[in-house]
Amino acid sequence: INLDLFLFTLIAGLIIYWFMSRKKAEPIPEFKQAPSTRETSFIEKMKKTGRNIVVFYGSQTGTGEEFANRLSKDAQRYGMKGMAADPEEYDMCELSRLAEIDNSLAIFCMATYGEGDPTDNAQDFYDWLQESDGELNGVNYTVFALGNKTYEHYNAMGAYVDKRLEELGAKRVFDLGMGDDDGNLEEDFVTWREQFWPAMCEHFGVEASGEDSSIRQYELKEHNDINMNKVYTGEFGCLKSFETQKPPFDAKNPFLAPVIVNRKLNKAGNRHLMHLEVDITGSKIRYESGDHVAVYPTNDTAIVNKLGQILGVDLDTVISLNNLDEESNKKHPFPCPTTYRTALTHYLDIIHPPRTNVLYELAQYATDPKDQENMRKMASSAPEGKALYQSFVLEDNRNILAILEDLPSLRPPIDHLCELMPRLQARYYSIASSSKVHPNSIHICAVLVEYTTKTGRLTKGVATTWLKNKLVADNGHKSTVPMYIRKSQFRLPFKASNPVIMVGPGTGIAPFMGFIQERGWLKEQGKEVGETVLYFGCRHKNEDYLYQEDLEEAEKTGVITKLNVAFSRDQEQKVYVQHLLRTNKEDLWRQIHTDNAHIYICGDARNMARDVQTAFYEIAEELGGMTRTQATDYIKKLMTKGRYSQDVWS
């Protein structure tokens, strides 16, 4: 017994000693956009920091946020103080209290997403606006809307916010700005902004300080002897989140999905169309047919290396960019500490032609006065400046590297360049599979983007080039894709017996591969499944007829009731999907008007979706005996009822 007691005491003692002497593990810094004791009252924050302008943004791809930051920075030049704010982070029902702050103003930079919807981060604000009967008397506001004219619901969100705030009693102090990404969004914004600020100065009785110099938002800190375990290597939220993956997975915590299939879809021709499958086993990720998969690509290493060379920088220097405004929720422009190489590879968009504010801020570093003058001119709203920006940057498609190569006198400090570059955004693809058939994998169908610009440079699409190179190796090493799911409204009818009409030329076939798989699965379950009709289009039958074997098999087994394919270039006159719709007009009209069919369009918004919609108008006119106005209303009603859905891009 004494021996037992002795051993017990010894073990207990050792355990206590081990606990006491254990070196406290160093906490790993996490990249957070804000401290955990986040102030949800923007009014209190404005009062505390002496601000009178708040710029809210509804942003899906980062442009709305970028514009909001530019406007809040502008305020300084007019002797005012602004802050950019994400409506998701604040209590928006406090808007009525804005009148408590003298000379106050709320600016809204609102993008429209999908079918006239709010962006994810503005959804709660939109819901509040719809339900609110609050009094916004004494609140001054203006709205700049970001949209794209090729879409049905052009700038719907911006227009709604503008109208609704007025209905609630707020005072519009400057006209709604309409930005069109199909034209020149940057020019629309610059023109609106240059008229907006003088009007504000007049409204508030202030004068511009003439301070037009560059105002830095972040300061550089180099880390010489940092533990590399504390350095971000491409993660978005928590440090090391790519090494230890924990659900739930979302935009801030993507899942690294291994690529299990990557094959070329087209049999010939000079394009590269691809089909990828990623494995989501064990991730707890759920998806429905029609949803989108978002992937985070990385930039081409050759371009990143060239930027390092041209700026004479060691890209492996570990740095942090720290916000000079300590009250800001945004402590860093991207996860820090990190290296320049990681920032330029994972976090920054270096391929998109830079916006005018980037040129304006970098102009000071050009040693040739002519270069300096031209860069400043491009950022002005003078017709000559606008034309120069349009031709030199947009039409010639110059990214930041091309600009540095073509303006040898311009060699800015790399930290300022990194501060000004927008964030590299996730890319959305319509999922080409059904979770009923493929619960553990997600299929992607994409076309490689590659073209030569006017300056003779080969430009490659960031995401599609990156996806193409995600090869499935024989040695067991798997390439991974950081991804998450974005829910969509693009859904099969609740009743399987409703007919479906799918129109998807080119890679617009993607969501319909999922729909067809699901209709086949429903049939196998013994459900009564309505007609399933597909209209597909491509250039040549022998080149780019995507998923030909799968589609023909589905038609043979009766899963697809009728397969209609338009080969646009296999004959003298071009034949497109809209021509086939007109050929089958009697069938279509019966399916729509009598049998309650659901119509789905996927693919190019600029031409195809418009032409297809026109074909449906004409069918309604001819077979429904309607005028064009009645036919338009008829199709619009189908949209409202969720029987005419579009998943389109431009």
Beta strands, then each sheet from edge to edge (+ up, - down):
strand 1: 53-58
strand 2: 82-85
strand 3: 105-113
strand 4: 117-118
strand 5: 140-147
strand 6: 171-172
strand 7: 177-180
strand 8: 218-223
strand 9: 255-264
strand 10: 273-279
strand 11: 292-295
strand 12: 318-323
strand 13: 338-339
strand 14: 427-430
strand 15: 441-447
strand 16: 450-452
strand 17: 458-460
strand 18: 480-486
strand 19: 500-503
strand 20: 532-538
strand 21: 562-567
strand 22: 598-604
strand 23: 644-649
sheet 1: 2+ 1+ 3+ 4-
sheet 2: 2+ 1+ 3+ 5+ 6+
sheet 3: 2+ 1+ 3+ 5+ 7+
sheet 4: 8+ 12- 13+
sheet 5: 14+ 11- 18+ 9- 10+ 15-
sheet 6: 16+ 17-
sheet 7: 21+ 20+ 19+ 22+ 23+
end
